[in-house]
Amino acid sequence: MSQGESAVTETQVSAADQAQAGPVRQEEVPALADAGADEVAGAGGEAGIDAGDDADERGFGSEPGAAAPGLTDVADLELEGEIAADYIEGLLDVADLDGDIDMDVEGDRALVSVVGATLEELVGPRGEVLEALQELTRLAVHRHTGNRTRIMIDVGGYRQRRRSELAATGRDAADEVKRTGVPKKLWAMNPFERKIVHDAVAAAGLRSESEGEEPDRRVVVLPGD
């Protein structure tokens, strides 16, 4: 997919305004993401985005290729990807970070990946900055399309590595519960992480559920009947 033409005007204006105020140093990126997360939380009703929402954990559209609410086909998801790529490109320019942007559609959501050598600042501890960046991007897409979005943002392959680690965690927890017959409570995770663990536990033949409130919501693996 070509990025020759920009799909965004509003988000680029925002980035340009920030650029006029002076370049953002790399050490300021986490603060920039935190500020954006606060904006998302304050606009959650408008964007249909709630920091405590388990939409990613539950998943929308169980059938392959099913679109999120408000989306009808792959073209809509590709448009989301273009908007998100333009928005993230603007943030990279403002923060003076180098990175290439890849766009794809996986199942029922768009995926935008940022790859490069100096992107640790966009991931942060336990992916916290990445989560804030994703919510910022979802808000930008919503403002452009008017539709709720489940677009996934990845940086430097972090989510893929984390997916493998969490799938192993789910399998190990299931094996332990099968052996002991005692429910096992895992550590606090975000919805993306919990969904991966739930899937791994289900594949191992056991049930799991989430309990608690964000940001301390966690998976509990249950013994079989």
Buried (B, 14 or more C-beta within 10 A) or exposed (E): EEEEEBBBEEBBEBBEEBBEEEEBEBEBBBEBBBEBBEBBEEBBEEBBBEEEEBBBBEBBBEEEEEBBEEBEEEEBBBBBBBBBBBBBBBBBBBBEBEBEBEBBBEBBBBBBBBEBEEBEBBBBEEBBBBBBBBBBBBBBBBBBBEBBBBBBBBBBBBBEEBBEEBBEBBBBBBEEBBEEEEBBEBEBBBBBBBBBBBBBBEEBEBBBEBEEEEEEBBBBBBBEE
